[in-house]
Amino acid sequence: MSVNSAHLSELPSQDRLQRRHRLNEDWWAVLIGLGLMALAAILFSQGQSLKWLAVAPAKWHDISQIVAQLQANGARYLALFALWAALFSLGAASAGIPLVRFLPSFAILFVASVLIFVLGQWDQSDRYNLEPPLVGLGVGLVIANSVRLPEWFTAGLRVEFYVKVGIVLLGATLPITLVIWAGPVAILQAAIVSLATFFTIFVVARKLGLDQRFAATLGAGGAVCGVSGAIAIAGAVGAKKEDAPVAISLVVFWAIVLIFALPLVARSLGLPTGVAGAWIGTSEFADAAGFAAAQSYAGYAGHVPGVTGQPEAAVNAYTLMKVIGRDVWIGIWALVLSIVASIYWNDNGGVRGHADAGEIWRRFPKFVIGFLVASVVTTAFSSGHAFGDYKKVIEPLLVIPVKNLRTWSFVFCFLSIGLTTRFSSLAKATAKPFYAFTAGAALNVVLGYVLSTQVFGDFWQRFGQ
Amino acid sequence: MITIGSLFRREAMPGRCANCRHFDNRPSQVEAVLPGLNSFGSAISAVRSADGDCSRTGRYLSSERYCDDFSVRAVGSNVAFENGPA
C-alpha cells in the first residue's frame, strides 16, 4: 500500500505541468475588472465613453415609463449581456465549468438581475424598503429553499467571482489618497476585532471540549473572512473534514442574519453612512454578505430621515475595513496557525509537514491587487483635472459607466447568494460549535459597534462626508 | 524538540499529499466535501490554495503535507490545482 519514495514531490506530474499556468478566480477578477477599466479609459481618451454599453435603468414612476426605457435600450442591454457573458465565460472555462451549463445559467441570472435593478429604481422602492441587494437576496433565498434548482443552473451562480470583479471595479471609484488616509485606521480597528473574535471563539470552543483545529477553523470563520477564512485555516491546520462544513454552516447562518440585521439596526440608530459602513465591515463575516448590507445602507442616504453622509461612503468604508483591514491578512493567519498546529497540537492524524512562508502569498486574495491598481490608475487619471472638469467630464463619461458595471456585478452576486444558500444542504451544527461561534459573533457585533461609533466614530463620520 | 526553524526546513519525505492517490483537490470534490462553500466562498479562489480532501486520514489539508500512508497517484487523476498559479 505505501510507497516510500523520497523526493517524489520534486517530480512534476502531468497534471502539474498542464495546470501550472491556470489562473484562479482571483486573477480572472483582476483581469476582467482592470480590462473593463482600461477599455473605459481608452474610449475616454478618444473622446468617447463606455456609457452606451454600461446601461442601467433610470428612476421610474409608472410601468409604462420603465417599459419604454427597456424598449428604447434593448440593444444596449443585449450588448451588455454579451459583454458580461463573454468575460465571465473566460473565468468559468478556466475553472473547468462547462460553458453549455454556465451560459444558460448566466442568461437567467442576467434577466433576473435586470428585474431586480429595475425594481430598485422604482421611485416608491424606498417607501417599501425594496433595497435591491436585500430583494435579490430574499428572492433568491425563497426560490432556493422552496424548489430544487437544476444542477446545471448552479454553474452560473458564482458569488465570489462576481463580488471580486465588483471589488476591483470599486477601486476605480475610490481615490488611492482615501485608501492611504483611512487604511491604517481600518487595519487597526479590524485587527482589534479580529483578534478578540478569534480568541473568544477559540477559547469558548476549547472550554466546550472541541478539538483545537476545529476551534481554529471556527475562529477564523468569525474573525477573518467568513467561509474563505474557515476553509483556508482548515486546510492550513489539517482539520477533520467533517468540521470545516460545520464552520461554513455557522458562517452562512450568521452572515445571512447580519445582512438584514445590521442595516436595519444602523438605520434605526440613525448612523451616518461612513460609520455604518465601518461597522458592517467590522462585524459581517463574508465579503459578499457585507456588500449586500453596505449597499443597502447606501440606498438609505438622502432617502431615510436621520441617515446622513454620502451614499458611497457606506460601501467605501465597508470595503476598506473588510478587504484592507481583514481579508489581506488571511495568509499570515494561515502560516501562524499552521506553525502553532505543528508545534502544539498533537492530534494530527499522522499528517506532518513543514511551515512554508510562501503560504502567505499563495493564499493572498489577489483581487485586492486589482482593487489597488484600479484606485491608483483612476487617481492618476483624475489628478490633472480641475474639480469642475472632473464633475462635468470625467465623472459622467468615465466614472459613472464603471460604477454601473460594478453595480451589475454586485447584483449578480446578491442574487447568487440567495440562490446558492440552501439551508437543508448545509452541514448540521451541534450545540457546542454553535455556542462557540455565536459567542464570537456577539462580541464581534458589539465591539464593532463600539469601535465604529465611539472610539473611531468621528473619523468614520468625517470619512462619510 | 520542534523549533520554528525546523518547521521551515524541507526534509526528505515520502511524498507530498499533492502526489498521493488518497488526496483529491479538484474543485468539484472540494465542493462535495464542503457543502455550503459556494454560498459565500469558492473552490477556485486563491485563499484555498491547493488544499484538498484526504480519504485516508479524513482530513482537509494542504497539498504540501505528507504522511506514512503515502501511495503514489496515477498520473492524470485527482489533483486539479498545484500551488504554482495561486
Interface residues (C-beta under 8 A of the other chain):
Chain A: M1 S2 V3 N4 S5 A6 H7 L8 S9 L11 S13 Q14 D15 R16 R19 R20 H21 R22 L23 N24 E25 D26 W27 A95 G96 T154 L157 R158 V159 E160 F161 C225 G226 V227 S228 G229 A230 I231 A232 A234 G235 A236 G238 A239 K240 K241 E242 A244 P245 I248 S249 V251 V252 A255 F285 A286 D287 A288 A289 I330 S338 I339 S342 I343 G349 G350 V351 R352 G353 H354 A355 D356 A357 G358 E359 W361 R362 R363 F364 P365 K366 I417 T420 T421 S425 L426 A427
Chain B: I2 I4 L7 F8 R9 R10 E11 A12 M13 P14 G15 R16 C17 A18 N19 P27 S28 V33 L34 P35 G36 L37 N38 S39 F40 G41 S42 I44 S45 A46 V47 R48 S49 A50 D51 G52 D53 C54 T57 G58 R59 Y60 L61 S62 E64 R65 Y66 C67 D68 D69 F70 S71 V72 R73 V75 G76 S77 N78 V79 A80 F81 E82 N83 G84 P85 A86
